[in-house]
């Protein structure tokens, strides 16, 4: 009796649930410290102390009727939106105003809001494999059609020749995610420039507008001083979806924002549509206390040295064992080549060693597996001998 | 370039925005204390002191990684869901378990989750006028078709004869909202029993399942000791959408829950679908701090004596002036008959006296206006002489 669209999704989610329950089963049997769960992107570095301080201060000082009330605009508190715009302008030399900012229920909420605002049934949404699998559902929510660009498994930068060929008059949006989940790769400035040139050209050719949606939950998680280009500066029709889930370790609180710059085609209408979509999709407004908290903490950052140490340790450890993997420059994932073509088999074998990892098929890139290293350092250290045993099975 | 569906909605929302800006303009011109804004359902009684205390305690005591992290299940923290189930069982003699509870981003989030879970394109969703206008958008999000039952303007109880006739093999859901926005009427036990009987009969006749969705943001706002029947006890296929927005004055924080009882057809699958829908619609999970807060405050209540005094004062004041209105037993709205058939004209005339009210057309019931009395008591006292002047125009 449930909706037909949901039937398949419930079936798929049972698979994820089964994996989660397998982790619990293993933990109960062998002890949690002997299970090496690299399956989830749940930050394990606590929110900065300033976040807790800000929450308590705001709760102590602000009028609860205003603080916990509906915001006047569904896009959020005016002062918060202005502060976000100011902060971006200072960091990236952009020129945003509060009208360009819509506070959202995390990046997932923001992506739904912008896709609801843009898509007509049958519109195409281009993604570069490997990509966050939820994009499929987000596009499908509005009857959009996902068009996949196959992965360049040398560099994991977007394959731009294939991209150019697959753009069509029905292309309404392109989603990029850099630093990338699942590879940790940061798209280079050169990549972004070429991508922008192709989009400009195809817009002209088709007489359409193609919106580039930059999904940026991992923006602040970049290592070795690598620069993550700010995409609105390269292509006018760019919308940014940001989340504080990872930058402030607040994933459960559901707080982020959309940037829809004035330069975007139909900007005023699109901002108005995002406002309405926020309301009618049932978000109504981003959680109000958290709006005030992120305003107070725009200059705070999570301790990325923790993730960095994990990155080096897991990457170097796996390379020494003979695994193939590109070194991630951002996020907290390692995308490792499966030693056998069927990476699901590899994931199953890993389970024998109490190692939980996710098949690349979930990201449109079979033959690889994702390991989330947002775990305790000890988990990595203790997992490496198990990885060694696992590697031996494939020699 | 925005989505076609959104074009109209953006146009409509401009009208609401214009009204809001009119309020600001009037306030700037005449002083906020001389503007009588009865247009918004934003609670003006602060959250109970216990809520603030709970927030600060939880922030001080709980591990931030868990407190602000993703919940293991998209349906929410297991302990919170169990506490909600226990509390309902104690209050209403029901028999819910944690598996029947999905924590949601308010009632608006919950309604979207359940409609996403249930509807196929073209499925009919029955509503009783007058009704909360957002239902139209929520159903449309999933290509559902709203079927309106015309209002019984004597009692504002559902017109059950028309209801029975308009049910069809395509009816997938019926939404009721009691205490009602915009009338304040509580559907009587007799009404609920008859409604259940009709639904049972029609399910049998059509060989279908018809889900009754009880939207309950105003459950705790009932006056004069009136009982608000708990609908799962009258009809097996009942799903409840609840919100803490009004009961704890936390509308901006976006916290509520869905109840999908075991008795509901396909209950297990529907609970699984609600879980998935929570994820893919971009909610991911209800805000985690607020989940813990409502668990700690399940026995707290907002001070409804404040709304009650407003209700009596505005209702009696308007009746004395000759306005026609049913006395509300719940919520914080008065639904007043317009002295002229075109109630939009009446709303415009009211503006001359700095009185802001909402046309009944927004609720599928032209000829009436909604006044939200969740305002300062003084606003009502000071507005009454203005209402007297307004009444004089129509004598």
Interface residues (C-beta under 8 A of the other chain):
Chain A: X1 X2 X3 X4 X5 X6 X9 X10 X13 X14 X20 X40 X42 X43 X44 X45 X46 X47 X51 X52 X55 X56 X59 X60 X63 X64 X65 X67 X68 X69 X70 X71 X72 X105 X106 X108 X109 X110 X111 X112 X113 X116 X117 X118 X119 X120 X134 X137 X138 X141 X142 X209 X249 X250 X251 X252 X253 X254 X265 X266 X269 X270 X272 X273 X275 X276 X277 X279 X280 X281 X282 X283 X284 X285 X286 X287 X288 X289 X290
Chain B: X1 X2 X3 X4 X5 X6 X9 X10 X13 X14 X20 X40 X42 X43 X44 X45 X46 X47 X51 X52 X55 X56 X59 X60 X63 X64 X65 X67 X68 X69 X70 X71 X72 X105 X106 X108 X109 X110 X111 X112 X113 X116 X117 X118 X119 X120 X134 X137 X138 X141 X142 X209 X249 X250 X251 X252 X253 X254 X265 X266 X269 X270 X272 X273 X275 X276 X277 X279 X280 X281 X282 X283 X284 X285 X286 X287 X288 X289 X290
